[in-house]
Amino acid sequence: MAIPEQSQADDTIVIKDNLQQVLSLDRTIHEPARLVILAALNQAEEVDFKFLEAITGLTKGNLSRQASNLEEAGYIQIRKYYKGKVPATSYRITPQGQQAFAAYWAQMASLQQSLQGKSQPSAEDENQEE
């Protein structure tokens, strides 16, 4: 069965709009190292460097750099202090970071739903092909 031209044009517009959502993702969060840092911090009130390093699997340098990027964006707070005479660092997600993290996942869910809706034929479509 042939698909009318108008229907194809409409589908093309919808697909293009859905794919454009990818370009509007928060790139600060979307980078995998920063995403895993925010995911970890979203589950805890405050964590120290060693814990965050262990839980994320990031190297010390990468963790430090990516955490700095998140701090510059206002998504996390980094606190430097001393445990006795030993320097220590702790991290916590900010309210702005919590909002951005939630918005990122809401946008990803919306994108997934809109793209899967087009890629999976409905039962009605399958019946028409028979």
N, CA, C and O atoms as CSV, one atom per row, in Angstrom:
chain,resi,resn,atom,element,x,y,z
A,1,MET,N,N,0.844,-1.171,0.000
A,1,MET,CA,C,0.000,0.000,0.000
A,1,MET,C,C,0.897,1.243,0.000
A,1,MET,O,O,1.812,1.345,0.817
A,2,ALA,N,N,0.643,2.171,-0.895
A,2,ALA,CA,C,1.443,3.387,-1.012
A,2,ALA,C,C,1.013,4.396,0.051
A,2,ALA,O,O,-0.164,4.492,0.396
A,3,ILE,N,N,1.964,5.125,0.547
A,3,ILE,CA,C,1.688,6.152,1.543
A,3,ILE,C,C,1.502,7.472,0.800
A,3,ILE,O,O,2.363,7.851,0.006
A,4,PRO,N,N,0.395,8.181,1.040
A,4,PRO,CA,C,0.182,9.464,0.355
A,4,PRO,C,C,1.327,10.432,0.632
A,4,PRO,O,O,1.942,10.404,1.698
A,5,GLU,N,N,1.600,11.296,-0.361
A,5,GLU,CA,C,2.718,12.243,-0.242
A,5,GLU,C,C,2.587,13.152,0.971
A,5,GLU,O,O,3.577,13.415,1.654
A,6,GLN,N,N,1.367,13.640,1.251
A,6,GLN,CA,C,1.163,14.530,2.390
A,6,GLN,C,C,1.519,13.831,3.691
A,6,GLN,O,O,2.127,14.432,4.577
A,7,SER,N,N,1.143,12.560,3.809
A,7,SER,CA,C,1.454,11.790,5.006
A,7,SER,C,C,2.967,11.639,5.178
A,7,SER,O,O,3.486,11.737,6.290
A,8,GLN,N,N,3.667,11.400,4.071
A,8,GLN,CA,C,5.136,11.294,4.138
A,8,GLN,C,C,5.749,12.622,4.559
A,8,GLN,O,O,6.678,12.651,5.365
A,9,ALA,N,N,5.231,13.722,4.015
A,9,ALA,CA,C,5.754,15.049,4.367
A,9,ALA,C,C,5.515,15.333,5.844
A,9,ALA,O,O,6.396,15.847,6.533
A,10,ASP,N,N,4.311,14.994,6.330
A,10,ASP,CA,C,4.002,15.203,7.743
A,10,ASP,C,C,4.920,14.365,8.631
A,10,ASP,O,O,5.419,14.843,9.649
A,11,ASP,N,N,5.139,13.101,8.230
A,11,ASP,CA,C,6.021,12.216,8.994
A,11,ASP,C,C,7.441,12.762,9.023
A,11,ASP,O,O,8.117,12.692,10.050
A,12,THR,N,N,7.890,13.303,7.902
A,12,THR,CA,C,9.240,13.868,7.819
A,12,THR,C,C,9.393,15.043,8.776
A,12,THR,O,O,10.423,15.181,9.436
A,13,ILE,N,N,8.377,15.885,8.850
A,13,ILE,CA,C,8.414,17.040,9.763
A,13,ILE,C,C,8.455,16.568,11.208
A,13,ILE,O,O,9.227,17.091,12.012
A,14,VAL,N,N,7.633,15.585,11.540
A,14,VAL,CA,C,7.588,15.066,12.911
A,14,VAL,C,C,8.929,14.436,13.278
A,14,VAL,O,O,9.454,14.688,14.363
A,15,ILE,N,N,9.485,13.626,12.389
A,15,ILE,CA,C,10.781,12.985,12.657
A,15,ILE,C,C,11.865,14.040,12.819
A,15,ILE,O,O,12.693,13.942,13.725
A,16,LYS,N,N,11.870,15.050,11.949
A,16,LYS,CA,C,12.873,16.115,12.040
A,16,LYS,C,C,12.749,16.846,13.373
A,16,LYS,O,O,13.755,17.118,14.029
A,17,ASP,N,N,11.513,17.167,13.777
A,17,ASP,CA,C,11.300,17.844,15.060
A,17,ASP,C,C,11.790,16.985,16.222
A,17,ASP,O,O,12.413,17.488,17.157
A,18,ASN,N,N,11.503,15.685,16.156
A,18,ASN,CA,C,11.949,14.774,17.214
A,18,ASN,C,C,13.472,14.726,17.279
A,18,ASN,O,O,14.052,14.774,18.364
A,19,LEU,N,N,14.108,14.632,16.137
A,19,LEU,CA,C,15.570,14.558,16.111
A,19,LEU,C,C,16.211,15.872,16.543
A,19,LEU,O,O,17.310,15.867,17.099
A,20,GLN,N,N,15.546,16.992,16.296
A,20,GLN,CA,C,16.076,18.281,16.726
A,20,GLN,C,C,16.154,18.374,18.244
A,20,GLN,O,O,16.960,19.130,18.786
A,21,GLN,N,N,15.297,17.587,18.939
A,21,GLN,CA,C,15.346,17.562,20.406
A,21,GLN,C,C,16.721,17.118,20.905
A,21,GLN,O,O,17.176,17.556,21.962
A,22,VAL,N,N,17.371,16.256,20.146
A,22,VAL,CA,C,18.692,15.765,20.534
A,22,VAL,C,C,19.664,16.945,20.627
A,22,VAL,O,O,20.498,17.005,21.530
A,23,LEU,N,N,19.544,17.870,19.691
A,23,LEU,CA,C,20.460,19.007,19.670
A,23,LEU,C,C,20.220,19.986,20.821
A,23,LEU,O,O,21.082,20.804,21.139
A,24,SER,N,N,19.049,19.895,21.436
A,24,SER,CA,C,18.752,20.810,22.533
A,24,SER,C,C,19.044,20.207,23.907
A,24,SER,O,O,18.782,20.843,24.928
A,25,LEU,N,N,19.591,18.976,23.941
A,25,LEU,CA,C,19.967,18.383,25.221
A,25,LEU,C,C,21.038,19.235,25.905
A,25,LEU,O,O,21.876,19.846,25.242
A,26,ASP,N,N,21.000,19.267,27.213
A,26,ASP,CA,C,21.998,19.996,27.997
A,26,ASP,C,C,23.337,19.276,27.833
A,26,ASP,O,O,23.539,18.201,28.397
A,27,ARG,N,N,24.240,19.863,27.071
A,27,ARG,CA,C,25.519,19.216,26.774
A,27,ARG,C,C,26.418,19.112,28.002
A,27,ARG,O,O,27.290,18.246,28.069
A,28,THR,N,N,26.204,19.981,28.954
A,28,THR,CA,C,26.990,19.879,30.185
A,28,THR,C,C,26.668,18.559,30.876
A,28,THR,O,O,27.569,17.891,31.384
A,29,ILE,N,N,25.417,18.184,30.899
A,29,ILE,CA,C,25.005,16.945,31.561
A,29,ILE,C,C,25.210,15.743,30.651
A,29,ILE,O,O,25.577,14.666,31.121
A,30,HIS,N,N,24.979,15.912,29.367
A,30,HIS,CA,C,24.958,14.782,28.426
A,30,HIS,C,C,26.300,14.058,28.307
A,30,HIS,O,O,26.324,12.875,27.967
A,31,GLU,N,N,27.393,14.727,28.572
A,31,GLU,CA,C,28.714,14.083,28.498
A,31,GLU,C,C,28.748,12.966,29.540
A,31,GLU,O,O,28.441,13.218,30.705
A,32,PRO,N,N,29.116,11.728,29.154
A,32,PRO,CA,C,28.992,10.578,30.060
A,32,PRO,C,C,29.659,10.734,31.428
A,32,PRO,O,O,29.073,10.327,32.431
A,33,ALA,N,N,30.839,11.297,31.503
A,33,ALA,CA,C,31.507,11.435,32.803
A,33,ALA,C,C,30.721,12.371,33.717
A,33,ALA,O,O,30.571,12.099,34.908
A,34,ARG,N,N,30.226,13.462,33.166
A,34,ARG,CA,C,29.453,14.399,33.988
A,34,ARG,C,C,28.093,13.812,34.352
A,34,ARG,O,O,27.582,14.059,35.444
A,35,LEU,N,N,27.511,13.045,33.452
A,35,LEU,CA,C,26.234,12.399,33.721
A,35,LEU,C,C,26.359,11.413,34.880
A,35,LEU,O,O,25.491,11.368,35.751
A,36,VAL,N,N,27.432,10.624,34.895
A,36,VAL,CA,C,27.612,9.645,35.974
A,36,VAL,C,C,27.905,10.348,37.305
A,36,VAL,O,O,27.485,9.867,38.358
A,37,ILE,N,N,28.603,11.454,37.271
A,37,ILE,CA,C,28.855,12.223,38.497
A,37,ILE,C,C,27.528,12.735,39.060
A,37,ILE,O,O,27.254,12.578,40.250
A,38,LEU,N,N,26.711,13.344,38.206
A,38,LEU,CA,C,25.418,13.863,38.672
A,38,LEU,C,C,24.510,12.740,39.156
A,38,LEU,O,O,23.792,12.902,40.143
A,39,ALA,N,N,24.538,11.606,38.468
A,39,ALA,CA,C,23.715,10.469,38.891
A,39,ALA,C,C,24.109,10.011,40.292
A,39,ALA,O,O,23.248,9.719,41.122
A,40,ALA,N,N,25.400,9.952,40.547
A,40,ALA,CA,C,25.885,9.549,41.869
A,40,ALA,C,C,25.502,10.587,42.928
A,40,ALA,O,O,25.025,10.231,44.005
A,41,LEU,N,N,25.709,11.854,42.623
A,41,LEU,CA,C,25.424,12.908,43.602
A,41,LEU,C,C,23.936,13.081,43.840
A,41,LEU,O,O,23.528,13.525,44.913
A,42,ASN,N,N,23.129,12.738,42.865
A,42,ASN,CA,C,21.685,12.853,43.021
A,42,ASN,C,C,21.148,11.843,44.035
A,42,ASN,O,O,20.030,11.989,44.530
A,43,GLN,N,N,21.941,10.826,44.341
A,43,GLN,CA,C,21.528,9.777,45.273
A,43,GLN,C,C,22.049,9.999,46.693
A,43,GLN,O,O,21.697,9.244,47.599
A,44,ALA,N,N,22.866,11.003,46.896
A,44,ALA,CA,C,23.475,11.218,48.216
A,44,ALA,C,C,23.472,12.704,48.553
A,44,ALA,O,O,23.432,13.557,47.666
A,45,GLU,N,N,23.515,12.993,49.831
A,45,GLU,CA,C,23.548,14.399,50.244
A,45,GLU,C,C,24.910,15.022,49.946
A,45,GLU,O,O,24.998,16.120,49.396
A,46,GLU,N,N,25.980,14.298,50.322
A,46,GLU,CA,C,27.344,14.780,50.094
A,46,GLU,C,C,28.271,13.571,50.072
A,46,GLU,O,O,28.112,12.646,50.869
A,47,VAL,N,N,29.245,13.581,49.151
A,47,VAL,CA,C,30.200,12.473,49.061
A,47,VAL,C,C,31.613,13.031,48.969
A,47,VAL,O,O,31.821,14.166,48.540
A,48,ASP,N,N,32.583,12.212,49.379
A,48,ASP,CA,C,33.964,12.670,49.272
A,48,ASP,C,C,34.582,12.177,47.959
A,48,ASP,O,O,34.011,11.350,47.249
A,49,PHE,N,N,35.758,12.712,47.666
A,49,PHE,CA,C,36.430,12.450,46.395
A,49,PHE,C,C,36.671,10.962,46.182
A,49,PHE,O,O,36.389,10.431,45.108
A,50,LYS,N,N,37.190,10.293,47.204
A,50,LYS,CA,C,37.513,8.863,47.068
A,50,LYS,C,C,36.275,8.032,46.743
A,50,LYS,O,O,36.332,7.134,45.903
A,51,PHE,N,N,35.166,8.327,47.401
A,51,PHE,CA,C,33.923,7.610,47.124
A,51,PHE,C,C,33.472,7.866,45.693
A,51,PHE,O,O,33.124,6.933,44.969
A,52,LEU,N,N,33.478,9.129,45.286
A,52,LEU,CA,C,33.026,9.481,43.942
A,52,LEU,C,C,33.931,8.859,42.882
A,52,LEU,O,O,33.462,8.409,41.837
A,53,GLU,N,N,35.223,8.840,43.161
A,53,GLU,CA,C,36.177,8.201,42.241
A,53,GLU,C,C,35.860,6.710,42.106
A,53,GLU,O,O,35.847,6.175,40.997
A,54,ALA,N,N,35.608,6.046,43.222
A,54,ALA,CA,C,35.333,4.602,43.205
A,54,ALA,C,C,34.003,4.287,42.529
A,54,ALA,O,O,33.919,3.352,41.733
A,55,ILE,N,N,32.984,5.047,42.834
A,55,ILE,CA,C,31.647,4.743,42.321
A,55,ILE,C,C,31.512,5.062,40.830
A,55,ILE,O,O,30.755,4.396,40.123
A,56,THR,N,N,32.235,6.071,40.347
A,56,THR,CA,C,32.118,6.453,38.933
A,56,THR,C,C,33.114,5.717,38.043
A,56,THR,O,O,32.880,5.556,36.845
A,57,GLY,N,N,34.234,5.267,38.633
A,57,GLY,CA,C,35.267,4.615,37.831
A,57,GLY,C,C,36.112,5.591,37.025
A,57,GLY,O,O,36.880,5.174,36.158
A,58,LEU,N,N,35.980,6.873,37.298
A,58,LEU,CA,C,36.759,7.886,36.584
A,58,LEU,C,C,38.151,8.013,37.197
A,58,LEU,O,O,38.351,7.732,38.379
A,59,THR,N,N,39.103,8.437,36.379
A,59,THR,CA,C,40.440,8.700,36.904
A,59,THR,C,C,40.393,9.972,37.754
A,59,THR,O,O,39.456,10.763,37.646
A,60,LYS,N,N,41.398,10.159,38.589
A,60,LYS,CA,C,41.444,11.346,39.444
A,60,LYS,C,C,41.393,12.633,38.631
A,60,LYS,O,O,40.652,13.560,38.959
A,61,GLY,N,N,42.189,12.679,37.570
A,61,GLY,CA,C,42.243,13.888,36.742
A,61,GLY,C,C,40.924,14.148,36.025
A,61,GLY,O,O,40.453,15.284,35.975
A,62,ASN,N,N,40.331,13.094,35.472
A,62,ASN,CA,C,39.072,13.259,34.752
A,62,ASN,C,C,37.953,13.647,35.715
A,62,ASN,O,O,37.144,14.521,35.404
A,63,LEU,N,N,37.902,13.009,36.873
A,63,LEU,CA,C,36.893,13.342,37.868
A,63,LEU,C,C,37.031,14.802,38.289
A,63,LEU,O,O,36.038,15.525,38.365
A,64,SER,N,N,38.232,15.227,38.554
A,64,SER,CA,C,38.482,16.602,38.976
A,64,SER,C,C,38.051,17.599,37.906
A,64,SER,O,O,37.390,18.593,38.206
A,65,ARG,N,N,38.424,17.333,36.667
A,65,ARG,CA,C,38.102,18.248,35.566
A,65,ARG,C,C,36.597,18.303,35.308
A,65,ARG,O,O,36.028,19.385,35.167
A,66,GLN,N,N,35.956,17.137,35.248
A,66,GLN,CA,C,34.518,17.102,34.959
A,66,GLN,C,C,33.711,17.699,36.112
A,66,GLN,O,O,32.697,18.359,35.883
A,67,ALA,N,N,34.151,17.473,37.333
A,67,ALA,CA,C,33.485,18.083,38.489
A,67,ALA,C,C,33.615,19.601,38.428
A,67,ALA,O,O,32.669,20.320,38.753
A,68,SER,N,N,34.774,20.086,38.016
A,68,SER,CA,C,34.959,21.537,37.867
A,68,SER,C,C,34.002,22.108,36.828
A,68,SER,O,O,33.443,23.187,37.024
A,69,ASN,N,N,33.811,21.389,35.726
A,69,ASN,CA,C,32.859,21.832,34.701
A,69,ASN,C,C,31.442,21.917,35.277
A,69,ASN,O,O,30.709,22.867,35.004
A,70,LEU,N,N,31.068,20.921,36.071
A,70,LEU,CA,C,29.739,20.931,36.681
A,70,LEU,C,C,29.598,22.056,37.704
A,70,LEU,O,O,28.532,22.657,37.840
A,71,GLU,N,N,30.684,22.332,38.416
A,71,GLU,CA,C,30.655,23.435,39.383
A,71,GLU,C,C,30.505,24.771,38.656
A,71,GLU,O,O,29.737,25.630,39.090
A,72,GLU,N,N,31.228,24.946,37.564
A,72,GLU,CA,C,31.129,26.188,36.779
A,72,GLU,C,C,29.713,26.399,36.256
A,72,GLU,O,O,29.258,27.536,36.133
A,73,ALA,N,N,29.018,25.312,35.947
A,73,ALA,CA,C,27.639,25.400,35.455
A,73,ALA,C,C,26.646,25.635,36.589
A,73,ALA,O,O,25.472,25.907,36.340
A,74,GLY,N,N,27.114,25.529,37.842
A,74,GLY,CA,C,26.236,25.715,38.990
A,74,GLY,C,C,25.492,24.460,39.389
A,74,GLY,O,O,24.559,24.526,40.188
A,75,TYR,N,N,25.890,23.301,38.841
A,75,TYR,CA,C,25.178,22.053,39.090
A,75,TYR,C,C,25.659,21.324,40.338
A,75,TYR,O,O,24.899,20.558,40.931
A,76,ILE,N,N,26.893,21.545,40.744
A,76,ILE,CA,C,27.395,20.921,41.970
A,76,ILE,C,C,28.177,21.942,42.775
A,76,ILE,O,O,28.593,22.983,42.266
A,77,GLN,N,N,28.365,21.619,44.037
A,77,GLN,CA,C,29.177,22.434,44.935
A,77,GLN,C,C,30.362,21.572,45.364
A,77,GLN,O,O,30.193,20.429,45.787
A,78,ILE,N,N,31.553,22.134,45.248
A,78,ILE,CA,C,32.774,21.436,45.661
A,78,ILE,C,C,33.280,22.131,46.918
A,78,ILE,O,O,33.431,23.352,46.950
A,79,ARG,N,N,33.537,21.340,47.947
A,79,ARG,CA,C,34.022,21.895,49.220
A,79,ARG,C,C,35.384,21.300,49.523
A,79,ARG,O,O,35.533,20.080,49.595
A,80,LYS,N,N,36.374,22.155,49.700
A,80,LYS,CA,C,37.727,21.727,50.080
A,80,LYS,C,C,37.897,22.016,51.565
A,80,LYS,O,O,37.552,23.093,52.052
A,81,TYR,N,N,38.432,21.035,52.267
A,81,TYR,CA,C,38.600,21.176,53.715
A,81,TYR,C,C,39.719,20.238,54.179
A,81,TYR,O,O,40.346,19.551,53.372
A,82,TYR,N,N,39.952,20.224,55.472
A,82,TYR,CA,C,40.980,19.338,56.040
A,82,TYR,C,C,40.345,18.358,57.004
A,82,TYR,O,O,39.505,18.729,57.825
A,83,LYS,N,N,40.760,17.083,56.896
A,83,LYS,CA,C,40.436,16.055,57.891
A,83,LYS,C,C,41.697,15.933,58.725
A,83,LYS,O,O,42.634,15.225,58.357
A,84,GLY,N,N,41.711,16.622,59.841
A,84,GLY,CA,C,42.955,16.717,60.605
A,84,GLY,C,C,43.929,17.565,59.790
A,84,GLY,O,O,43.675,18.742,59.532
A,85,LYS,N,N,45.043,16.958,59.390
A,85,LYS,CA,C,46.027,17.684,58.583
A,85,LYS,C,C,45.995,17.258,57.114
A,85,LYS,O,O,46.820,17.703,56.316
A,86,VAL,N,N,45.050,16.405,56.766
A,86,VAL,CA,C,44.974,15.871,55.407
A,86,VAL,C,C,43.915,16.635,54.602
A,86,VAL,O,O,42.766,16.729,55.032
A,87,PRO,N,N,44.290,17.182,53.437
A,87,PRO,CA,C,43.292,17.873,52.608
A,87,PRO,C,C,42.245,16.882,52.087
A,87,PRO,O,O,42.555,15.733,51.772
A,88,ALA,N,N,41.016,17.352,52.007
A,88,ALA,CA,C,39.923,16.518,51.524
A,88,ALA,C,C,38.984,17.367,50.663
A,88,ALA,O,O,38.973,18.595,50.751
A,89,THR,N,N,38.209,16.687,49.840
A,89,THR,CA,C,37.253,17.358,48.954
A,89,THR,C,C,35.929,16.609,49.026
A,89,THR,O,O,35.894,15.378,49.012
A,90,SER,N,N,34.847,17.367,49.104
A,90,SER,CA,C,33.520,16.743,49.063
A,90,SER,C,C,32.689,17.425,47.983
A,90,SER,O,O,32.971,18.544,47.554
A,91,TYR,N,N,31.658,16.707,47.566
A,91,TYR,CA,C,30.812,17.171,46.470
A,91,TYR,C,C,29.356,17.002,46.859
A,91,TYR,O,O,28.987,16.059,47.559
A,92,ARG,N,N,28.542,17.928,46.395
A,92,ARG,CA,C,27.094,17.795,46.557
A,92,ARG,C,C,26.412,18.447,45.360
A,92,ARG,O,O,26.923,19.406,44.783
A,93,ILE,N,N,25.259,17.914,45.000
A,93,ILE,CA,C,24.494,18.478,43.896
A,93,ILE,C,C,23.721,19.682,44.427
A,93,ILE,O,O,23.212,19.644,45.547
A,94,THR,N,N,23.630,20.731,43.648
A,94,THR,CA,C,22.902,21.939,44.041
A,94,THR,C,C,21.432,21.798,43.622
A,94,THR,O,O,21.105,20.927,42.816
A,95,PRO,N,N,20.552,22.635,44.156
A,95,PRO,CA,C,19.161,22.622,43.689
A,95,PRO,C,C,19.070,22.846,42.167
A,95,PRO,O,O,18.255,22.222,41.487
A,96,GLN,N,N,19.915,23.740,41.651
A,96,GLN,CA,C,19.953,23.973,40.200
A,96,GLN,C,C,20.376,22.694,39.474
A,96,GLN,O,O,19.835,22.373,38.416
A,97,GLY,N,N,21.332,21.973,40.036
A,97,GLY,CA,C,21.784,20.722,39.446
A,97,GLY,C,C,20.703,19.662,39.484
A,97,GLY,O,O,20.545,18.903,38.528
A,98,GLN,N,N,19.956,19.600,40.579
A,98,GLN,CA,C,18.848,18.642,40.683
A,98,GLN,C,C,17.780,18.933,39.639
A,98,GLN,O,O,17.242,18.017,39.016
A,99,GLN,N,N,17.477,20.212,39.453
A,99,GLN,CA,C,16.474,20.597,38.455
A,99,GLN,C,C,16.962,20.269,37.051
A,99,GLN,O,O,16.205,19.733,36.241
A,100,ALA,N,N,18.215,20.584,36.758
A,100,ALA,CA,C,18.768,20.317,35.428
A,100,ALA,C,C,18.830,18.811,35.159
A,100,ALA,O,O,18.541,18.366,34.048
A,101,PHE,N,N,19.203,18.033,36.168
A,101,PHE,CA,C,19.286,16.578,36.035
A,101,PHE,C,C,17.895,15.994,35.758
A,101,PHE,O,O,17.743,15.142,34.883
A,102,ALA,N,N,16.889,16.449,36.496
A,102,ALA,CA,C,15.511,15.983,36.292
A,102,ALA,C,C,15.004,16.400,34.910
A,102,ALA,O,O,14.354,15.612,34.223
A,103,ALA,N,N,15.298,17.625,34.505
A,103,ALA,CA,C,14.864,18.103,33.186
A,103,ALA,C,C,15.539,17.312,32.073
A,103,ALA,O,O,14.915,17.009,31.056
A,104,TYR,N,N,16.814,16.979,32.264
A,104,TYR,CA,C,17.543,16.186,31.271
A,104,TYR,C,C,16.858,14.839,31.074
A,104,TYR,O,O,16.625,14.425,29.938
A,105,TRP,N,N,16.533,14.151,32.167
A,105,TRP,CA,C,15.907,12.839,32.055
A,105,TRP,C,C,14.491,12.932,31.511
A,105,TRP,O,O,14.051,12.036,30.791
A,106,ALA,N,N,13.775,13.990,31.839
A,106,ALA,CA,C,12.435,14.180,31.273
A,106,ALA,C,C,12.534,14.373,29.760
A,106,ALA,O,O,11.724,13.838,29.003
A,107,GLN,N,N,13.520,15.133,29.335
A,107,GLN,CA,C,13.713,15.354,27.904
A,107,GLN,C,C,14.135,14.056,27.207
A,107,GLN,O,O,13.683,13.773,26.098
A,108,MET,N,N,14.993,13.276,27.849
A,108,MET,CA,C,15.411,11.995,27.271
A,108,MET,C,C,14.214,11.040,27.164
A,108,MET,O,O,14.081,10.333,26.165
A,109,ALA,N,N,13.355,11.012,28.167
A,109,ALA,CA,C,12.175,10.145,28.138
A,109,ALA,C,C,11.224,10.569,27.021
A,109,ALA,O,O,10.667,9.730,26.313
A,110,SER,N,N,11.049,11.867,26.876
A,110,SER,CA,C,10.193,12.386,25.812
A,110,SER,C,C,10.760,12.040,24.438
A,110,SER,O,O,10.032,11.633,23.533
A,111,LEU,N,N,12.049,12.207,24.304
A,111,LEU,CA,C,12.718,11.885,23.041
A,111,LEU,C,C,12.587,10.401,22.735
A,111,LEU,O,O,12.280,10.021,21.605
A,112,GLN,N,N,12.817,9.567,23.732
A,112,GLN,CA,C,12.698,8.117,23.548
A,112,GLN,C,C,11.284,7.751,23.118
A,112,GLN,O,O,11.095,6.963,22.191
A,113,GLN,N,N,10.305,8.318,23.786
A,113,GLN,CA,C,8.913,8.007,23.477
A,113,GLN,C,C,8.564,8.455,22.058
A,113,GLN,O,O,7.908,7.717,21.323
A,114,SER,N,N,8.990,9.639,21.671
A,114,SER,CA,C,8.636,10.130,20.339
A,114,SER,C,C,9.348,9.354,19.243
A,114,SER,O,O,8.768,9.122,18.182
A,115,LEU,N,N,10.580,8.949,19.471
A,115,LEU,CA,C,11.310,8.200,18.451
A,115,LEU,C,C,10.854,6.746,18.395
A,115,LEU,O,O,10.774,6.177,17.307
A,116,GLN,N,N,10.556,6.137,19.522
A,116,GLN,CA,C,10.078,4.757,19.519
A,116,GLN,C,C,8.677,4.669,18.939
A,116,GLN,O,O,8.311,3.660,18.336
A,117,GLY,N,N,7.906,5.707,19.118
A,117,GLY,CA,C,6.550,5.713,18.575
A,117,GLY,C,C,6.556,5.577,17.066
A,117,GLY,O,O,5.646,4.968,16.504
A,118,LYS,N,N,7.550,6.125,16.398
A,118,LYS,CA,C,7.634,6.048,14.943
A,118,LYS,C,C,8.309,4.772,14.473
A,118,LYS,O,O,8.025,4.299,13.373
A,119,SER,N,N,9.187,4.207,15.273
A,119,SER,CA,C,9.960,3.058,14.809
A,119,SER,C,C,9.249,1.734,15.026
A,119,SER,O,O,9.614,0.732,14.409
A,120,GLN,N,N,8.242,1.708,15.892
A,120,GLN,CA,C,7.545,0.460,16.169
A,120,GLN,C,C,6.164,0.504,15.521
A,120,GLN,O,O,5.343,1.351,15.872
A,121,PRO,N,N,5.902,-0.408,14.571
A,121,PRO,CA,C,4.589,-0.409,13.925
A,121,PRO,C,C,3.509,-0.818,14.917
A,121,PRO,O,O,3.724,-1.668,15.781
A,122,SER,N,N,2.364,-0.205,14.779
A,122,SER,CA,C,1.243,-0.565,15.646
A,122,SER,C,C,0.584,-1.826,15.121
A,122,SER,O,O,0.848,-2.251,13.996
A,123,ALA,N,N,-0.263,-2.419,15.925
A,123,ALA,CA,C,-0.988,-3.623,15.517
A,123,ALA,C,C,-1.867,-3.307,14.314
A,123,ALA,O,O,-2.052,-4.149,13.436
A,124,GLU,N,N,-2.401,-2.104,14.276
A,124,GLU,CA,C,-3.240,-1.681,13.153
A,124,GLU,C,C,-2.434,-1.641,11.852
A,124,GLU,O,O,-2.918,-2.076,10.808
A,125,ASP,N,N,-1.205,-1.119,11.914
A,125,ASP,CA,C,-0.324,-1.067,10.738
A,125,ASP,C,C,-0.010,-2.480,10.249
A,125,ASP,O,O,-0.006,-2.737,9.045
A,126,GLU,N,N,0.250,-3.383,11.171
A,126,GLU,CA,C,0.602,-4.759,10.801
A,126,GLU,C,C,-0.579,-5.462,10.139
A,126,GLU,O,O,-0.398,-6.253,9.213
A,127,ASN,N,N,-1.818,-5.164,10.627
A,127,ASN,CA,C,-3.014,-5.777,10.046
A,127,ASN,C,C,-3.257,-5.287,8.630
A,127,ASN,O,O,-3.756,-6.042,7.796
A,128,GLN,N,N,-2.915,-4.036,8.343
A,128,GLN,CA,C,-3.111,-3.471,7.012
A,128,GLN,C,C,-2.164,-4.093,5.999
A,128,GLN,O,O,-2.493,-4.184,4.816
A,129,GLU,N,N,-0.979,-4.526,6.456
A,129,GLU,CA,C,0.000,-5.120,5.549
A,129,GLU,C,C,-0.404,-6.504,5.100
A,129,GLU,O,O,0.054,-6.955,4.050
A,130,GLU,N,N,-1.257,-7.209,5.861
A,130,GLU,CA,C,-1.650,-8.585,5.535
A,130,GLU,C,C,-2.646,-8.665,4.440
A,130,GLU,O,O,-3.064,-9.760,4.064
